Amino acid sequence: MSKKEQDKKGEEIFERKPWIDKVKGTRVIIIAALLLAVLVAFQIIQGSGNWAQGILWGLIFGVSVFAVYFGMNAFHKWVNKDQNQKKE
Protein backbone atom coordinates (compact mmCIF):
# COMPACT_ATOMS: atom_id res chain seq x y z
CA MET A 1 0.00 0.00 0.00
CA SER A 2 1.24 3.48 -0.83
CA LYS A 3 1.58 6.30 1.67
CA LYS A 4 -1.49 8.11 0.21
CA GLU A 5 -3.68 5.02 0.57
CA GLN A 6 -2.60 4.61 4.20
CA ASP A 7 -3.42 8.27 4.91
CA LYS A 8 -6.88 7.88 3.37
CA LYS A 9 -7.53 4.75 5.41
CA GLY A 10 -6.53 6.58 8.60
CA GLU A 11 -8.89 9.44 7.79
CA GLU A 12 -11.84 7.11 7.29
CA ILE A 13 -11.36 5.49 10.71
CA PHE A 14 -11.14 8.86 12.50
CA GLU A 15 -14.07 9.34 14.84
CA ARG A 16 -14.81 12.44 16.90
CA LYS A 17 -15.09 11.57 20.57
CA PRO A 18 -15.36 13.90 23.54
CA TRP A 19 -12.27 14.02 25.73
CA ILE A 20 -14.31 14.58 28.90
CA ASP A 21 -17.59 13.07 30.08
CA LYS A 22 -20.63 15.36 29.80
CA VAL A 23 -21.51 15.01 33.51
CA LYS A 24 -17.96 15.80 34.57
CA GLY A 25 -17.86 18.78 32.21
CA THR A 26 -21.11 20.11 33.64
CA ARG A 27 -19.71 19.79 37.16
CA VAL A 28 -16.59 21.71 36.17
CA ILE A 29 -18.69 24.46 34.59
CA ILE A 30 -20.89 24.69 37.71
CA ILE A 31 -17.86 25.03 39.97
CA ALA A 32 -16.18 27.55 37.65
CA ALA A 33 -19.37 29.61 37.30
CA LEU A 34 -19.94 29.71 41.06
CA LEU A 35 -16.34 30.65 41.80
CA LEU A 36 -16.31 33.39 39.17
CA ALA A 37 -19.69 34.72 40.33
CA VAL A 38 -18.44 34.91 43.92
CA LEU A 39 -15.21 36.58 42.79
CA VAL A 40 -17.06 39.21 40.75
CA ALA A 41 -19.53 39.87 43.56
CA PHE A 42 -16.71 40.17 46.10
CA GLN A 43 -14.77 42.60 43.92
CA ILE A 44 -17.79 44.85 43.38
CA ILE A 45 -18.80 44.76 47.05
CA GLN A 46 -15.24 45.51 48.10
CA GLY A 47 -14.90 48.37 45.62
CA SER A 48 -18.26 50.11 46.00
CA GLY A 49 -19.72 48.72 49.23
CA ASN A 50 -23.07 48.14 47.51
CA TRP A 51 -24.17 44.57 48.31
CA ALA A 52 -27.16 44.55 45.97
CA GLN A 53 -25.10 45.63 42.97
CA GLY A 54 -22.36 43.10 43.80
CA ILE A 55 -24.80 40.21 44.09
CA LEU A 56 -26.60 41.28 40.90
CA TRP A 57 -23.41 41.39 38.83
CA GLY A 58 -22.19 38.14 40.37
CA LEU A 59 -25.42 36.43 39.31
CA ILE A 60 -25.26 37.97 35.84
CA PHE A 61 -21.69 36.77 35.39
CA GLY A 62 -22.43 33.27 36.68
CA VAL A 63 -25.48 32.89 34.44
CA SER A 64 -23.51 34.13 31.44
CA VAL A 65 -20.99 31.30 31.93
CA PHE A 66 -23.87 28.79 31.85
CA ALA A 67 -25.35 30.50 28.78
CA VAL A 68 -22.09 30.17 26.86
CA TYR A 69 -21.66 26.50 27.86
CA PHE A 70 -25.19 25.40 26.99
CA GLY A 71 -25.26 27.65 23.91
CA MET A 72 -22.13 25.99 22.55
CA ASN A 73 -23.59 22.54 23.30
CA ALA A 74 -26.74 23.46 21.36
CA PHE A 75 -24.67 24.90 18.51
CA HIS A 76 -22.56 21.74 18.20
CA LYS A 77 -25.65 19.54 18.27
CA TRP A 78 -27.14 21.66 15.48
CA VAL A 79 -23.97 21.68 13.38
CA ASN A 80 -23.18 17.97 13.85
CA LYS A 81 -26.78 16.81 13.43
CA ASP A 82 -26.11 15.18 10.05
CA GLN A 83 -22.99 13.35 11.30
CA ASN A 84 -24.88 11.90 14.27
CA GLN A 85 -27.68 10.60 12.01
CA LYS A 86 -25.19 8.88 9.65
CA LYS A 87 -23.73 6.82 12.51
CA GLU A 88 -27.09 5.34 13.46
C-alpha positions, 0 to 999 in steps of 0.5 A: 500500500502506498503512503497516500492510501494509508493516509486515506484509510486513517482518515476514514477510521477517524471518529470524533469523541469527547475528551471529557464526560458530559456530567464531569464537564457540567460539574466543572462548569458549575464550579467555575461559574460559582467561583467566578460569580463569587469573585465578581460579587466580592470585587464589586462589594469591596470596591463600592460597598453596595451589596445589591449591585455586587450580588446582581453582577455576580449572578449575571456573570455566573449565568452568562458562563452557563449561557455560553456553555449550553449555547455551545452545546446546542450549537454543536448539536445543530452543526453535527446533526447530520454526522450523528444521524449517519452513525445510526 
